[in-house]
C-alpha cells in the first residue's frame, strides 16, 4: 500500500491545498493492530477519532496512546491501552496542578536540581537514540515520582515549582499531551459548600460534612486533602 509514490502523493496533495510546505521530515511507523488483529475495513475493527471522542476520550489521550510506542514496533491499539494512556496523562496533569497550587515556601529541596537535570539529560539522550520514546517517557515518569516525593517532604520552594513547570513545558513541546492552563474560577456555590464542609468537620457534624462532599463531587469537583491543608478542584 505504501510503495512509491503513495506518500509523495499525500505530501503533494497537502501542499497543493495549503500552498505551504507540509512537513520537514516524513516517517512511517509500523502498521497498527487493533485487539491483536490487522486493522481493516473488511474486518470492521477500526476506530475513527470521532468514535473515540464519542466514547469520552480526549484528543491528547489518543495522541499519547499513539506516540508511546517506538515507531519500529507495532502498536496494538485497545481500549484498555487507551485507559492506560488516560491514567498516565492524569499522573502528569496531577503533578502540574499540584505545582501550580503549592503553598508559598522559600526553602529549596536539596535534591530537586539533581532530579531535573537527570530527567532532562535522559529524555534528550533517548530521543536522540532513534526516537526511543519508551526510555524518554520512563525518564519523565521517574521525574514525576521524584518531584512528588520532594513535595511530600514539605520542603519545596515556589522557585523550584516554576523550574519544574518550565521543564515539563519543554518536554511537552515534543509530546504535546499535557495541560498547563489554569482552571477557570470555581463557582462561588462550590466554594461556599467547601467552607461549610470544613466547618461541619470542625464541629464533628460528619453527616453534614458527607452531604456537602457528595454535593461537591456530583457537581464535578473533588476535595483534595494534603499535609498543607484541603482544597477543592475540578475532577
Residue frames relative to the residue before (quaternion, step in Angstrom):
aa qw qx qy qz dx dy dz
X 1.0000 0.0000 0.0000 0.0000 0.00 0.00 0.00
X 0.7868 0.3654 -0.1627 0.4700 3.57 0.99 -0.83
X 0.3379 0.7392 -0.5107 0.2803 3.59 1.18 0.48
X 0.6625 -0.4788 0.3889 0.4251 3.56 -1.25 0.45
X 0.6801 -0.2424 -0.6885 -0.0677 1.64 -1.87 1.71
X 0.0810 0.8473 -0.5223 0.0527 3.62 1.01 0.78
X 0.7543 0.3788 -0.2255 0.4865 3.59 0.59 -1.11
X 0.5964 0.5644 -0.3657 0.4381 3.56 1.05 -0.69
X 0.6412 0.5139 -0.3185 0.4726 3.58 1.04 -0.76
X 0.6372 0.5291 -0.3333 0.4505 3.59 0.97 -0.82
X 0.6548 0.5002 -0.3110 0.4736 3.57 0.96 -0.86
X 0.6608 0.5177 -0.3097 0.4466 3.58 0.90 -0.93
X 0.6477 0.5175 -0.3200 0.4585 3.59 0.96 -0.85
X 0.6727 0.5026 -0.2989 0.4533 3.57 0.91 -0.94
X 0.6899 0.4731 -0.2909 0.4643 3.58 0.93 -0.86
X 0.6178 0.5312 -0.3471 0.4644 3.59 1.10 -0.64
X 0.6640 0.5073 -0.2996 0.4604 3.58 1.06 -0.77
X 0.7830 0.3624 -0.1791 0.4727 3.59 0.83 -1.00
X 0.3419 -0.7395 0.5055 0.2841 3.56 1.11 -0.64
X 0.6686 0.4524 -0.2895 0.5143 3.57 1.30 0.25
X 0.6181 -0.5128 0.4293 0.4132 3.55 -1.29 0.33
X 0.4289 -0.7412 0.4553 0.2436 3.58 -0.75 1.04
X 0.7852 -0.1422 0.1391 0.5864 3.60 0.69 -1.08
X 0.4644 -0.6468 0.5205 0.3083 3.55 -1.29 0.32
X 0.7823 0.1159 -0.0520 0.6098 3.56 1.13 -0.66
X 0.1285 -0.7759 0.6142 0.0644 3.56 -1.08 0.76
X 0.0433 0.7998 -0.5928 0.0839 3.56 -0.66 1.11
X 0.1969 -0.7754 0.5895 0.1116 3.56 -0.92 0.91
X 0.3021 -0.7591 0.5504 0.1722 3.56 -0.74 1.05
X 0.6872 -0.4256 0.3707 0.4573 3.54 -1.34 0.05
X 0.5912 -0.5842 0.4156 0.3695 3.55 -1.17 0.56
X 0.5048 -0.6823 0.4667 0.2486 3.52 -1.17 0.76
X 0.2023 -0.7255 0.6428 0.1399 3.52 -1.17 0.75
X 0.1549 -0.7474 0.6348 0.1202 3.55 -1.22 0.51
X 0.8196 -0.0974 0.0009 0.5646 3.56 -0.52 1.21
X 0.6923 -0.5215 0.2418 0.4363 3.55 0.98 1.06
X 0.6464 0.4545 -0.3435 0.5076 3.60 1.17 0.45
X 0.5928 -0.5608 0.4325 0.3836 3.55 -1.18 0.58
X 0.4138 -0.7068 0.5157 0.2516 3.55 -0.88 0.93
X 0.2033 0.7781 -0.5728 0.1584 3.58 -0.77 1.01
X 0.5746 -0.5884 0.4456 0.3537 3.53 -1.20 0.56
X 0.6284 0.5591 -0.3466 0.4152 3.59 1.03 -0.75
X 0.6976 0.4318 -0.2678 0.5051 3.59 1.08 -0.69
X 0.3597 -0.7589 0.4742 0.2641 3.56 1.21 -0.37
X 0.5408 0.6384 -0.3875 0.3871 3.58 1.24 0.35
X 0.5073 0.6239 -0.4518 0.3863 3.56 0.72 1.00
X 0.2603 -0.7390 0.6025 0.1518 3.52 -1.27 0.55
X 0.2742 -0.6912 0.6314 0.2200 3.52 -1.15 0.61
X 0.6414 -0.5017 0.3913 0.4288 3.56 -1.23 0.29
X 0.6155 0.5440 -0.3512 0.4493 3.59 1.03 -0.71
X 0.6068 0.5528 -0.3511 0.4504 3.60 1.05 -0.75
X 0.7069 0.4709 -0.2666 0.4555 3.56 0.84 -1.00
X 0.6323 0.5122 -0.3320 0.4770 3.58 1.04 -0.72
X 0.6409 0.5275 -0.3202 0.4565 3.58 1.05 -0.77
X 0.6546 0.4935 -0.3052 0.4845 3.59 1.20 -0.52
X 0.6301 -0.5781 0.3216 0.4067 3.59 1.27 0.05
X 0.5219 0.6259 -0.4308 0.3877 3.59 1.23 0.07
X 0.3988 -0.7074 0.5352 0.2325 3.54 -1.19 0.61
X 0.6525 -0.5352 0.3706 0.3878 3.53 -1.20 0.55
X 0.6588 0.5142 -0.3128 0.4513 3.60 0.98 -0.81
X 0.6188 0.5298 -0.3469 0.4648 3.59 1.11 -0.59
X 0.6376 0.5015 -0.3204 0.4892 3.57 1.02 -0.78
X 0.6404 0.5277 -0.3242 0.4542 3.59 0.93 -0.88
X 0.6558 0.5020 -0.3210 0.4636 3.60 0.88 -0.89
X 0.6276 0.5424 -0.3318 0.4493 3.58 0.96 -0.85
X 0.7123 0.4678 -0.2608 0.4537 3.58 0.91 -0.91
X 0.7549 0.4135 -0.2332 0.4526 3.61 0.96 -0.72
X 0.5891 0.6325 -0.3789 0.3305 3.61 1.14 -0.34
X 0.6665 0.4434 -0.2959 0.5212 3.60 1.30 -0.08
X 0.5548 -0.6239 0.4348 0.3373 3.60 -0.98 0.83
X 0.5712 -0.6553 0.3799 0.3161 3.54 -0.95 0.90
X 0.6626 0.4868 -0.3143 0.4746 3.62 1.19 -0.36
X 0.6507 0.4844 -0.3026 0.5003 3.58 1.31 -0.03
X 0.4697 -0.6632 0.4962 0.3055 3.57 -0.94 0.84
X 0.2743 -0.7481 0.5854 0.1497 3.54 -0.95 0.94
X 0.2130 -0.7540 0.6095 0.1208 3.56 -0.83 1.04
X 0.1918 -0.8165 0.5393 0.0750 3.56 -0.24 1.30
X 0.1128 0.7695 -0.6191 0.1088 3.56 -0.74 1.13
X 0.5837 -0.5661 0.4348 0.3869 3.55 -1.20 0.40
X 0.5930 0.5527 -0.3669 0.4563 3.58 1.15 -0.56
X 0.6444 0.5124 -0.3135 0.4732 3.56 1.04 -0.78
X 0.6348 0.5238 -0.3233 0.4671 3.55 1.08 -0.73
X 0.6070 0.5273 -0.3485 0.4817 3.58 1.12 -0.62
X 0.6326 0.5266 -0.3270 0.4643 3.57 1.06 -0.75
X 0.6252 0.5233 -0.3275 0.4776 3.57 1.07 -0.77
X 0.6247 0.5386 -0.3308 0.4586 3.58 1.01 -0.81
X 0.6771 0.4902 -0.2955 0.4626 3.59 0.92 -0.88
X 0.6310 0.5299 -0.3342 0.4575 3.59 1.04 -0.76
X 0.6705 0.4790 -0.2987 0.4814 3.58 0.93 -0.86
X 0.6033 0.5544 -0.3591 0.4470 3.58 1.07 -0.68
X 0.6308 0.5248 -0.3308 0.4660 3.61 1.04 -0.74
X 0.6616 0.5021 -0.3064 0.4651 3.57 0.93 -0.89
X 0.7172 0.4558 -0.2610 0.4580 3.56 0.81 -1.01
X 0.5887 0.5572 -0.3699 0.4540 3.58 1.17 -0.54
X 0.6455 0.4985 -0.3264 0.4779 3.59 1.02 -0.75
X 0.6261 0.5335 -0.3389 0.4567 3.59 0.96 -0.84
X 0.6627 0.5034 -0.2988 0.4671 3.56 0.90 -0.96
X 0.6467 0.5249 -0.3153 0.4548 3.56 0.98 -0.84
X 0.6656 0.5043 -0.2985 0.4621 3.58 0.94 -0.88
X 0.6776 0.5016 -0.2867 0.4550 3.57 1.06 -0.75
X 0.7712 0.3257 -0.1719 0.5193 3.59 1.20 -0.39
X 0.3068 0.7631 -0.5173 0.2366 3.60 1.12 0.52
X 0.5012 -0.6192 0.4974 0.3434 3.60 -1.08 0.62
X 0.6140 -0.5739 0.3945 0.3715 3.57 -1.11 0.66
X 0.1484 0.7634 -0.6170 0.1204 3.54 -0.95 0.96
X 0.2835 -0.7713 0.5486 0.1542 3.57 -1.05 0.73
X 0.5976 0.5962 -0.3560 0.4008 3.58 1.25 -0.22
X 0.3379 -0.7584 0.5288 0.1763 3.58 -0.74 1.11
X 0.4133 -0.6450 0.5732 0.2908 3.54 -1.19 0.61
X 0.4714 -0.7359 0.4053 0.2683 3.62 -0.65 1.06
X 0.7349 0.4344 -0.2359 0.4643 3.61 1.11 -0.57
X 0.4789 0.7238 -0.4300 0.2486 3.59 1.17 -0.34
X 0.6407 0.5376 -0.3446 0.4263 3.61 0.83 -0.91
X 0.6389 0.5271 -0.3206 0.4596 3.57 1.01 -0.81
X 0.6572 0.5090 -0.3136 0.4589 3.60 0.93 -0.86
X 0.6764 0.4944 -0.3013 0.4553 3.60 0.89 -0.89
X 0.6554 0.5127 -0.3131 0.4578 3.58 0.92 -0.89
X 0.6476 0.5219 -0.3141 0.4578 3.57 0.95 -0.88
X 0.6695 0.5003 -0.3052 0.4565 3.59 0.88 -0.91
X 0.6632 0.5093 -0.3134 0.4500 3.58 0.90 -0.91
X 0.6662 0.5005 -0.3029 0.4625 3.58 0.93 -0.88
X 0.6961 0.4738 -0.2849 0.4580 3.59 0.84 -0.93
X 0.6224 0.5412 -0.3376 0.4537 3.59 1.02 -0.77
X 0.7002 0.4649 -0.2730 0.4681 3.58 0.83 -0.98
X 0.6468 0.5243 -0.3161 0.4548 3.57 0.97 -0.86
X 0.6517 0.5200 -0.3188 0.4508 3.59 0.97 -0.82
X 0.6840 0.4723 -0.2975 0.4696 3.60 0.87 -0.86
X 0.6314 0.5196 -0.3337 0.4691 3.59 1.12 -0.60
X 0.6549 0.4802 -0.2967 0.5025 3.59 1.25 -0.40
X 0.7523 -0.3999 0.2118 0.4789 3.59 0.40 1.28
X 0.6149 -0.5925 0.3338 0.3993 3.57 0.97 0.95
X 0.1567 0.8107 -0.5456 0.1435 3.58 0.82 1.00
X 0.1493 -0.8541 0.4953 0.0528 3.54 0.38 1.31
X 0.6072 0.5727 -0.3668 0.4108 3.61 1.02 -0.69
X 0.6798 0.4636 -0.2834 0.4926 3.58 0.94 -0.89
X 0.6217 0.5431 -0.3415 0.4493 3.59 1.04 -0.75
X 0.6814 0.4729 -0.2893 0.4778 3.58 0.92 -0.88
X 0.6019 0.5473 -0.3613 0.4556 3.59 1.08 -0.66
X 0.6427 0.5119 -0.3202 0.4716 3.60 1.00 -0.79
X 0.6356 0.5341 -0.3223 0.4548 3.57 1.02 -0.81
X 0.7297 0.4281 -0.2577 0.4667 3.59 0.80 -0.95
X 0.5461 0.5546 -0.4081 0.4771 3.59 1.20 -0.33
X 0.6459 0.5127 -0.3136 0.4707 3.56 1.02 -0.81
X 0.6118 0.5482 -0.3466 0.4529 3.60 0.99 -0.81
X 0.6576 0.5045 -0.3047 0.4692 3.58 0.92 -0.91
X 0.6924 0.4889 -0.2853 0.4475 3.58 0.83 -1.00
X 0.6623 0.4989 -0.3127 0.4633 3.59 0.97 -0.82
X 0.6375 0.5156 -0.3332 0.4655 3.59 0.94 -0.81
X 0.6431 0.5171 -0.3202 0.4653 3.57 1.00 -0.81
X 0.6462 0.5155 -0.3180 0.4643 3.58 1.01 -0.80
X 0.6463 0.5058 -0.3208 0.4729 3.59 0.97 -0.82
X 0.6399 0.5438 -0.3210 0.4378 3.57 0.98 -0.87
X 0.6101 0.5730 -0.3552 0.4163 3.59 1.13 -0.58
X 0.4630 -0.6990 0.4311 0.3335 3.58 1.25 -0.37
X 0.6652 0.4272 -0.2940 0.5372 3.58 1.32 0.04
X 0.3955 0.6833 -0.5015 0.3537 3.58 -0.13 1.29
X 0.2479 -0.8260 0.4903 0.1260 3.58 -0.32 1.23
X 0.6480 -0.5072 0.3995 0.4042 3.55 -1.30 0.32
X 0.6254 0.5405 -0.3343 0.4527 3.57 1.07 -0.71
X 0.6563 0.4952 -0.3077 0.4788 3.57 1.02 -0.77
X 0.5997 0.5493 -0.3580 0.4588 3.57 1.08 -0.67
X 0.6730 0.4889 -0.2986 0.4678 3.59 0.93 -0.87
X 0.6266 0.5304 -0.3372 0.4607 3.60 1.00 -0.76
X 0.6578 0.5045 -0.3071 0.4674 3.56 0.98 -0.84
X 0.6425 0.5105 -0.3177 0.4750 3.58 0.97 -0.82
X 0.6387 0.5295 -0.3302 0.4501 3.59 0.97 -0.80
X 0.6614 0.4916 -0.3099 0.4742 3.58 0.99 -0.81
X 0.6294 0.5238 -0.3349 0.4663 3.59 0.98 -0.78
X 0.6410 0.5151 -0.3259 0.4664 3.59 1.03 -0.73
X 0.6274 0.5148 -0.3436 0.4725 3.60 1.06 -0.67
X 0.6277 0.5123 -0.3347 0.4812 3.57 0.99 -0.78
X 0.7074 0.4753 -0.2695 0.4483 3.55 0.91 -0.92
X 0.5215 0.5996 -0.4328 0.4257 3.60 1.20 -0.18
X 0.6563 0.4471 -0.2858 0.5364 3.57 1.33 -0.34
X 0.7672 0.4120 -0.1994 0.4494 3.57 0.79 -1.08
X 0.0919 -0.8368 0.5272 0.1155 3.59 0.99 -0.87
X 0.5176 0.6402 -0.4191 0.3828 3.58 0.85 0.99
X 0.6375 0.5555 -0.3347 0.4159 3.61 1.16 -0.40
X 0.3185 -0.7320 0.5744 0.1810 3.54 -1.32 0.35
X 0.0861 -0.8330 0.5465 -0.0038 3.56 -0.54 1.22
X 0.4810 0.6813 -0.4480 0.3220 3.59 1.19 -0.23
X 0.4492 -0.6567 0.5318 0.2902 3.54 -0.99 0.83
X 0.5571 -0.6158 0.4407 0.3410 3.56 -1.04 0.77
X 0.5339 -0.5724 0.5063 0.3619 3.54 -1.21 0.53
X 0.6635 -0.5179 0.3414 0.4183 3.62 -1.12 0.52
X 0.4389 -0.6787 0.5231 0.2703 3.56 -1.03 0.83
X 0.5418 -0.6434 0.4211 0.3395 3.62 -0.84 0.90
X 0.5923 -0.6029 0.4062 0.3474 3.56 -1.06 0.77
X 0.5893 0.5856 -0.3627 0.4222 3.59 1.07 -0.71
X 0.6754 0.4764 -0.2882 0.4834 3.58 1.00 -0.84
X 0.6419 0.5197 -0.3222 0.4627 3.58 0.98 -0.81
X 0.6387 0.5191 -0.3231 0.4671 3.58 1.03 -0.80
X 0.6511 0.5105 -0.3138 0.4658 3.58 0.97 -0.87
X 0.6258 0.5396 -0.3290 0.4572 3.58 1.05 -0.78
X 0.6733 0.4860 -0.2939 0.4734 3.60 0.91 -0.92
X 0.6399 0.5183 -0.3220 0.4672 3.58 1.02 -0.80
X 0.6350 0.5179 -0.3335 0.4662 3.57 1.03 -0.73
X 0.6268 0.5313 -0.3380 0.4590 3.59 0.98 -0.80
X 0.6591 0.4985 -0.3017 0.4754 3.59 1.00 -0.84
X 0.6393 0.5268 -0.3226 0.4579 3.58 1.01 -0.83
X 0.6515 0.5042 -0.3124 0.4730 3.58 0.99 -0.81
X 0.6418 0.5215 -0.3258 0.4583 3.57 0.98 -0.83
X 0.7222 0.4059 -0.2306 0.5104 3.57 1.13 -0.70
X 0.4375 -0.7297 0.4173 0.3193 3.58 1.37 0.19
X 0.3833 0.6732 -0.5179 0.3628 3.55 1.09 0.80
X 0.1279 -0.8655 0.4806 0.0594 3.54 0.47 1.28
X 0.6190 0.5500 -0.3559 0.4331 3.60 1.00 -0.71
X 0.6757 0.4732 -0.2906 0.4849 3.58 0.94 -0.87
X 0.6265 0.5342 -0.3364 0.4572 3.58 1.03 -0.75
X 0.6587 0.4988 -0.3044 0.4739 3.58 1.00 -0.84
X 0.6344 0.5338 -0.3327 0.4492 3.59 0.99 -0.79
X 0.6831 0.4840 -0.2844 0.4672 3.56 0.93 -0.90
X 0.6133 0.5280 -0.3495 0.4721 3.59 1.05 -0.70
X 0.6509 0.5156 -0.3196 0.4564 3.58 0.92 -0.89
X 0.6369 0.5238 -0.3253 0.4628 3.58 1.00 -0.81
X 0.6583 0.5125 -0.3054 0.4589 3.57 0.93 -0.92
X 0.7034 0.4784 -0.2742 0.4486 3.58 0.87 -0.95
X 0.6691 0.4765 -0.3113 0.4778 3.60 0.99 -0.73
X 0.6297 0.5164 -0.3311 0.4766 3.59 1.27 -0.25
X 0.6228 -0.5856 0.3264 0.4033 3.58 1.30 0.11
X 0.6298 0.5029 -0.3363 0.4873 3.57 1.24 0.39
X 0.1986 -0.7696 0.5946 0.1216 3.54 -1.25 0.31
X 0.3527 -0.7116 0.5673 0.2178 3.57 -1.15 0.67
X 0.1385 -0.7940 0.5904 0.0433 3.55 -0.80 1.05
X 0.1513 -0.7861 0.5967 0.0566 3.55 -0.73 1.12
X 0.0729 0.7816 -0.6148 0.0759 3.58 -0.97 0.85
X 0.6908 -0.4598 0.3325 0.4481 3.60 -1.23 0.19
X 0.6630 0.5083 -0.3063 0.4564 3.59 1.17 -0.56
X 0.7069 -0.4008 0.2687 0.5172 3.58 1.27 -0.18
X 0.5292 -0.6152 0.4790 0.3347 3.56 -1.30 -0.22
X 0.0266 0.7761 -0.6301 0.0009 3.54 -1.23 0.55
X 0.3570 -0.7054 0.5670 0.2314 3.53 -1.27 0.38
X 0.0398 0.7926 -0.6065 0.0485 3.57 -1.02 0.81
X 0.6409 -0.5078 0.3998 0.4141 3.53 -1.30 0.22
X 0.5545 -0.6163 0.4465 0.3367 3.53 -1.11 0.74
